[in-house]
């Protein structure tokens, strides 16, 4: 088997076999296939695409390139959740205890953030004492004992994907549906999930900007799940504005706790109930979505989900009292209100612009080496559709720097992210569609 022949065949639109794809991924992982040949292969896929079976084969080959987590010792159906990212996305911190309270074991491995704000692991480190690294044995035992654990992803999960992703990033081949779908799903499969719920973001603050592209990606990932025996459901959700109100690590942990206390933002609460309902339906704890949804609402409002969060925090060395006293979380030294310059209605919020501003405040990383300031970020006071008067706050910045020029720059950037109009604006839908093995169910059009 020669690499150049496989590149040529994919360039010409032919279909590669399972063995040929395994040869490519194994050879690239071991260094036998150089970057320049894999770059050519990625470009051929970019232009020619892959069949559903090819994409599933690519996914499995990448999943097998490193460690694979065996969750079979944990009783029950293990359902994982993945979000394609966005601004203010705090769902894992809420969903892990919420779904575990319903009897679905949650064995969650999450990552750190690069960009807007920290990842789930960075956010959890805002909880003093919380250990994000456990041994495999400790991880499995904790899920068996209390039903939930959230830890840092192993360094050797899907090394082929890490290597290929880095190559795609510098060869203009990131925006390929088969390559994106296999990258995401390979990590979920290697992490041991029996079933998967995907939160596919769409809009200005998302990786996928268009609804059409987001649905195409969701369909590809659901198809991979079907091909490899992992039932998968994808929910297409709005990221034309930040999710919830908080952007920043400790601020988002506080918002997650408030949501589990029953007083979180409406959109964040609704999305967690929806994703959680799909998770417990896939996990066999409810026969229908409606029954699952009702169970989620009960657990959120009767305190059981909050109790599960306390057990999670305590089991991993953190201060469980934070769940009752979120004011103990790290807090910034300074706050600055960003005031509206005129009356009107919020017609648009540039989620990406706010995310970059939060990163500049110190809440995220521009490079892997950057240190995150867990206390800083911003809290929105207005969302799309809200009325606003001149002089009312649009957002509040939480900062540990108090220089006048810095504050003014951050204030101006934040104000520019809000577009006001003189006419009343309808609030945007939170969820556009649900994609499953049964097809695409449109709930709202853009």
N, C-alpha and C positions, 0 to 999 in steps of 0.2 A: 504494500500500500504506500503510495507516494502522496505527500501533502499537496504538492502542486497540482496533481490530478484532481484531488477533491476540491481545491479552490476553483479550478477550471470548470468542473461539473456544476458547482453551485453558481458560479458566474453565468453559466449557460442555462440556469433555471432548472436543473435536474434535482431529483430527490436523493438525499444521502441515506444510507442504511444506519441502523443502530450501531453496528460495529465501526463504521466509518466515523461517526460522530464521537464515539468513545475514544477512538484512535486520536482524533484531533485534540480533544480535551485532555486526555492523559498525556499526550506528547507535549502539549503546551505547559501543563502543570509541572512536568519533570524537566522542562527546559530543552527537550529534544526538538521542539518546533519553535523557531525564533519569533520574536515580536512582529517582524515584517511580514511573515507568512500569515500569522493570525490576524494581523491588520487587514490583509487582503481578503481573508475569509470573512471577517466582520463586515467589510464593505460590500462583499458579494451578497451577504445576508441582508444588509441594509436595502439594497436595490431589488433583490429577488425574493426576499421573504423566506419563510419555512412553512412546511405543512404542520398540522397539529401534532402528528406523530414525531416529526423531526424536532419540534420544539420541546415535546415531552422527553425525548431521548437526550437532548441537550441539557435539560433541567436535571434529569437523573444523573447524567455523567458529571455535572458540576457538584451535585449533592454528594456523590461518592468520592469526590476528589480529596476530601478531608474527613474529619470526625463526623460521625452520625450518632445522634443521641437516641438511645433506646429507652423509651418511656413505658415499655410493656409491663414493668413491675408495678406501675401505678394502676389501680383498678379504675375502670370506666373509660369513656371515650374522651380523649384529650383533644380539645378544640383550641386552635391558635388564632390570633387576630393580627393582622398587619395593616398599617396605614401607609399610603404612598407619600405621606408627609404634608406639611402645611404649616401655618402660623397659628400658635395657640392650641395645638393638638395635644390635649391632655388625657385622651380617652383611656390609655392603658392603665393609668393610675386609678381610674374609676372602675373600669371593666374587670380588672383582675380580681379584686375582692367581691364585686357584684356578682360575677358569674360563678366564682367559687362558692359564694353563699347559696347558690342554687344547686350545688352538688356536682358541678362540672369541674374536674381537676384542671387547674391552670398552671402549667409548667412553662413559664415565659422567660425567654432569653432576649434581651433587648440591647440596643446599641447606644453609643454616644453620638452627640450631634456634631455636625460640621455645617456651619451656616447660621441661619436665623437665631435659634436658641439651642440649648442643650437637648440631647436625646433623653429618653426615659431614664437611663442610668444616671445621667447628670442631674436630672430633677430629683431622683431618689436620694442622691448624695446631699441634698439640702436638708434631709432628715438626719439629725446628728446621731452618729453611731451605726447607721444602716450599712450593713455589709453587702456590697454588690457582687462580691466574689465568694462562691461556695464551692466545695468539692462536688464532683458528680454525685457521690454517695449522699452528701448532706442535702443537695438539691432534690434528689429523688425522695429521700426520707421525709423532707419537710412537706413536699406536695402530698405524700401518702398520709402524713400526720394531720395537717391542717388544711389541705386542699389547694394551696397556692404558694408559689415562690416566683419572684422576679429577680433575675440575676443578669450580670454582664455576659454578653455573648462570648463563647469560646474563641480563642485566637485562631483556631484551625477549622472553623466551620467554613465550608465551601471556598478553600483557597483559590481554586480555579476561577471562581466568579470574581473574587477580589482582583486577581491578576488581569482578567479580561475586562473588568469594569474600568480599571485604571488605563488600559489600552484604548478602550472606546472613548474615554474622556478626552484623549489627545488626538484622536483620528476622526472626529466628527461622525461617529457611529452610535452615539448614545440613543438617539431618537429612532430606535428600531423596535417595533412591538415584540417580535419573537425574543430579542435579546433582553429587553426590559422584563418581559413576563418570566422568562427562564431565570433571570437573575433573582427576582423576588421569590419565586416559588422554590428555587433550589434551597434557599436558606430555610424556608418553612419546612420543607420535607426533611432536610438534614437535622432540623431541630426536633423531629419525632412526632409531629402532629398527626392525628388521625383524620381530622377535618379542619378546614380553614375558612375564616371569614375575613374578607378583604374590604378595607375602606379606601376606595379609589377617589382621590380628590380631583376636582376639576375647577378651572377658573384661574384668575390672575395670580393667585398665591400658590398655585399648585404646579407640579412638574408637567402635568398634562393640562394644557390651557383650554382645549375645546371639549365639549360634551361628546362629540362624535369620536374623538381620539380616546377619551376615557372609557367609553363603552367598548371600543375595539380592544383596548388593553384588558379590560375586565373579562371580556369573552375569551381572550387568549389564555388568561390565567385560570378561569373556570374549566376550560377545555384541558389544560395541563392536569389539573386536579383529577378530572374524570379519567384521563389516560393513565395516570399513575395510582389510581385507587384511593384518592383523598377527596371526599366530597367537598366542594368549594362553592361559597356564595360570595358575590361581590356587590357592594353597595356604592353607588356613585353619589358623592356628596359635594356640596358647594364649598369652594375655597376662594370665592370672589371677595370675601372679607374674612378676617380671623375668626376661628372657632372660639366661642366663649368670649371673655373679656380680658383675661390675663395673658401677657406675653412675657416670659421670663421664668426662671426655674423655680425658685421658692414661691413666687407669685402663682405659678400654675399648680404647685402642690397645694397651696392654700385653697385655690379654686376647686381642685379635686376633692378636698376634704369637705368644703362647703356643699359641693354637689352630693356627696354621700350623706351629708346631714340633711339633705332635702331642700337646700336653698341656693343651688347653683344656677348659672345662666340657663335660660330656656333651651337655647340651641344645643349646648353641650349636654345637658340632661337628656334631651330628646334623642340625640345621636347615640348616646351610651345605652339608653333603653332599647333602641332599635337594633344596634349591633349585638347587644347582649341577648336579645330575644332570638336572633338568628343563631348565636352560639349555642344556647341551651336547646334549641330545636335540633341542630345538627348533633348535639351531644345526647339526644334521646331523652331529655328530661321534660319535653312537652311535645304533644302530637301535632299541634298547629302553631303558626306564628302568633295568633291572637292569644292562645293560652300561654305561650312563652312570654309575650309582652306583659300580660297581667301579672305573671309571676315576678318579672323584673321590677315592676312598679311596687309590688308588695315588699320586696326585699330592700328596695331603696328607701321606702318610707317607714318601715318597721324597725330600722336600726341594725338589721342583721348584716348588711353590707358594710356598714361602718365598723361593726364589731370585727368583721373579717379583716378589714384593713388594720385594725389594732393588733390582731394576732400575727398578721404578716410582718408588720414593723417590729414587733417584739421578737419574733422568731429569728429575724435577721439583725438583731442587736441594736435596734433603734429605740427611741423614746416613744412608746405607744400613746403617751398622754398628749402628744402633738395632735392626735386625731380629735381631741376635745378642746385643745388650746393651740390652734394654728398660729397664734400670735408669737409662739416660741420659735417659729421658723426664722431664718436669717432675714433681716430687713435692711433696706438701704438708708443711708444717713440723710438724704435729701429727697424732697418731692417737688415737682414743678408742674403746675396745671397748664395744659395747652388749650387756650381759649379760642372760641369761634370768633371770627372777625365780622360776621354778619348773621342776620336771621336766615332761616331756610330749613330745608330738609336734607338729610344725608342721602345722596343718591348713589355714591360709590365710595368704597374704602380700598385703597391699594394695599392689599395684605402683604405683598412682597416688600413694598417700601417700608412698612411698619416693622417687618421682620428684620430688614437690614438695619433699621434704626436701633432696634433692640440689640442687635449684634454690636453696633458701634457703642452702645451704652455699656457693653461688657457681658451681655447675656448669652452670646454665642461665640463661635470660633470662626475666624477667617482662615486659619491654618490649623492643622492637627496639633501643633505645639502650643497654641494659645490657651491661656488659663481662663476659665469661666468665672465670672463674679455671680455667685448663686443668688444674690439678693436683688440685683437690678433688673430693670425691664419697664413695662408700662401696663397700665390698666385702662381699658377703654371705658368711656362714659356714654358714648353714643354708638349705635350700629346703623346699618343701612335701613332707611325707612323712618328713623327717629326725627322728630322736630327739634330744632335747636335755636336758641336766641343768641344774639351777639353778646359775647362776654361769658357765655356758659362754657364749662369745660368739655372738650371733645375727648380728652384722655389725660391721665396723670402719669408723668415720668417718675420712675424710682431710680435714683442715681447715687453713686458714691463719689462723684466728682462735682465740684461746685463752682468751676470757673465760669465766668459770665459768658464768654464766647462759646464755650462748649454747650452750655445750657441753651443759649439762643439758637445755635445750629440744630440741636436735637429737637427743640420746640418747632422750628420752622419746617424741618423734615416731616415731623409728625402732622403738623397742620396741613402740609401739602398733600398728604395721603388721603385727606378727607375732601370729597367733592360735594358741594352744597348746591341745591337748586331751589327755585322759588315755589315749585309745585309739589304737592304731596306725592310721596314715593311709596310704592307697594313693597313690602318686605320680600326678599328673595326666598325661593324654596330652599330648604335644607338638603333634601334628598331628591335626586332626579330619577334614579332608576335602581332596580335590583336585578342582577344578572345571576342566573343559576343554571343548572343542567336543563331546566325547563324552558330557558330562553330569556329574553329581556323584557322585564315588566317596567314600562315607563310610568313614573308617578307624576312627573312634571316635565315639561319642555322648557328649554332655556328661554 
